[in-house]
Amino acid sequence: NKTNEKQDKGFGDVKQITKEYMDYYTNHRPQKALGGLSPSAYRIKTLKKSS
């Protein structure tokens, strides 16, 4: 049962899942407000323009 599998996760698993989601949220998640770029891609693009 998948519900029980999720409930059986320990603190280490929760830390890893959180770390992976934070990486996705910051580095891979496209944002409409940023022209479809991820936050990190937008930051890189902006820094290149100002150099």
Residue frames as a rotation matrix with the C-alpha (Angstrom) as fourth column:
ASN 1
0.576 0.818 0.000 0.00
0.818 -0.576 0.000 0.00
0.000 0.000 -1.000 0.00
LYS 2
-0.107 -0.669 0.736 1.56
0.636 -0.615 -0.466 3.29
0.764 0.418 0.492 -1.12
THR 3
0.587 0.373 0.719 -0.01
-0.272 -0.745 0.609 5.23
0.763 -0.553 -0.336 1.75
ASN 4
0.968 -0.248 -0.048 1.80
0.152 0.418 0.896 3.05
-0.202 -0.874 0.442 4.27
GLU 5
0.244 -0.922 0.301 5.06
0.948 0.162 -0.275 3.39
0.204 0.353 0.913 2.33
LYS 6
0.068 -0.173 0.983 4.83
0.159 -0.970 -0.182 7.18
0.985 0.168 -0.038 2.61
GLN 7
0.803 0.319 0.503 4.09
-0.415 -0.306 0.857 6.96
0.427 -0.897 -0.113 6.33
ASP 8
0.860 -0.489 -0.143 7.07
0.493 0.729 0.474 4.65
-0.128 -0.478 0.869 6.92
LYS 9
0.350 -0.770 0.534 9.60
0.381 -0.403 -0.832 7.27
0.856 0.495 0.152 5.79
GLY 10
0.313 -0.349 -0.883 12.07
0.935 -0.050 0.351 8.31
-0.167 -0.936 0.311 8.46
PHE 11
0.662 -0.084 -0.745 13.64
0.117 -0.970 0.212 11.69
-0.741 -0.227 -0.632 9.12
GLY 12
-0.436 -0.899 -0.033 16.53
0.032 -0.052 0.998 11.00
-0.899 0.434 0.052 6.72
ASP 13
-0.445 0.373 0.814 14.07
0.884 0.329 0.332 10.28
-0.143 0.868 -0.476 3.92
VAL 14
0.662 0.730 -0.170 12.15
0.711 -0.684 -0.163 13.45
-0.235 -0.013 -0.972 4.67
LYS 15
0.248 -0.669 -0.700 15.39
-0.062 -0.733 0.678 15.47
-0.967 -0.125 -0.223 4.59
GLN 16
-0.716 -0.560 0.417 16.32
0.322 0.265 0.909 13.96
-0.620 0.785 -0.009 1.20
ILE 17
-0.047 0.797 0.603 12.86
0.999 0.041 0.023 14.57
-0.006 0.603 -0.798 -0.28
THR 18
0.745 0.301 -0.595 12.95
0.404 -0.914 0.044 18.17
-0.530 -0.274 -0.803 0.97
LYS 19
-0.164 -0.908 -0.385 16.43
-0.053 -0.382 0.923 18.71
-0.985 0.172 0.014 -0.48
GLU 20
-0.690 -0.057 0.722 15.34
0.654 0.379 0.655 17.33
-0.311 0.923 -0.225 -3.86
TYR 21
0.368 0.896 0.247 12.23
0.930 -0.348 -0.122 19.53
-0.023 0.275 -0.961 -3.91
MET 22
0.565 -0.225 -0.794 14.23
0.133 -0.925 0.357 22.64
-0.814 -0.307 -0.493 -2.99
ASP 23
-0.594 -0.801 0.076 16.64
0.139 -0.009 0.990 21.88
-0.792 0.599 0.116 -5.86
TYR 24
-0.385 0.552 0.740 13.70
0.923 0.225 0.313 21.49
0.006 0.803 -0.596 -8.25
TYR 25
0.607 0.721 -0.335 12.01
0.744 -0.663 -0.079 24.66
-0.279 -0.201 -0.939 -6.96
THR 26
0.412 -0.532 -0.740 15.16
-0.074 -0.829 0.554 26.78
-0.908 -0.174 -0.381 -7.32
ASN 27
-0.485 -0.852 -0.196 16.87
-0.326 -0.032 0.945 25.28
-0.812 0.522 -0.262 -10.36
HIS 28
-0.942 0.037 0.334 14.32
0.286 0.613 0.737 23.59
-0.177 0.789 -0.588 -12.60
ARG 29
-0.120 0.990 -0.076 10.80
0.811 0.053 -0.582 24.96
-0.572 -0.131 -0.810 -12.01
PRO 30
-0.667 -0.098 0.739 9.78
0.623 -0.618 0.480 27.23
0.409 0.780 0.473 -14.92
GLN 31
-0.351 0.516 -0.781 8.15
0.573 -0.541 -0.615 30.50
-0.740 -0.664 -0.106 -13.91
LYS 32
0.318 0.576 0.753 5.69
0.945 -0.257 -0.203 32.30
0.077 0.776 -0.626 -16.15
ALA 33
0.947 0.080 -0.311 6.70
0.163 -0.954 0.252 35.63
-0.276 -0.289 -0.917 -14.57
LEU 34
0.129 -0.977 -0.172 10.34
-0.271 -0.202 0.941 34.96
-0.954 -0.075 -0.290 -15.54
GLY 35
0.115 -0.013 -0.993 9.56
-0.981 -0.157 -0.112 34.26
-0.154 0.988 -0.031 -19.19
GLY 36
0.869 0.305 -0.390 9.36
-0.377 0.918 -0.122 30.51
0.321 0.254 0.913 -18.66
LEU 37
-0.091 -0.971 -0.223 12.82
-0.276 0.239 -0.931 30.31
0.957 -0.023 -0.290 -17.11
SER 38
0.425 0.088 -0.901 13.65
0.773 0.482 0.412 28.70
0.470 -0.872 0.137 -13.80
PRO 39
0.991 -0.044 -0.125 14.75
0.039 -0.807 0.589 31.11
-0.127 -0.589 -0.798 -11.06
SER 40
0.256 -0.967 0.012 18.40
0.247 0.077 0.966 30.05
-0.935 -0.244 0.259 -11.40
ALA 41
-0.150 -0.272 0.951 18.35
0.979 0.094 0.181 30.33
-0.139 0.958 0.252 -15.22
TYR 42
0.733 0.476 0.486 16.81
0.530 -0.847 0.030 33.80
0.426 0.235 -0.873 -14.93
ARG 43
0.819 -0.493 -0.293 19.50
0.015 -0.492 0.870 34.83
-0.574 -0.717 -0.395 -12.43
ILE 44
-0.103 -0.897 0.430 22.25
0.613 0.283 0.738 33.64
-0.783 0.339 0.521 -14.78
LYS 45
0.092 0.227 0.970 20.67
0.962 -0.273 -0.027 35.44
0.259 0.935 -0.244 -17.74
THR 46
0.943 0.314 0.107 20.33
0.266 -0.909 0.320 38.66
0.198 -0.273 -0.941 -15.72
LEU 47
0.547 -0.810 -0.211 23.92
0.110 -0.181 0.977 38.48
-0.830 -0.558 -0.010 -14.48
LYS 48
-0.180 -0.608 0.774 25.22
0.881 0.251 0.401 37.97
-0.438 0.754 0.490 -18.04
LYS 49
0.477 0.445 0.758 23.35
0.750 -0.656 -0.087 41.08
0.458 0.610 -0.647 -19.20
SER 50
0.999 -0.034 -0.014 24.87
-0.020 -0.816 0.578 43.20
-0.031 -0.577 -0.816 -16.42
SER 51
0.371 -0.924 0.090 28.46
0.524 0.288 0.801 42.01
-0.767 -0.250 0.591 -17.09
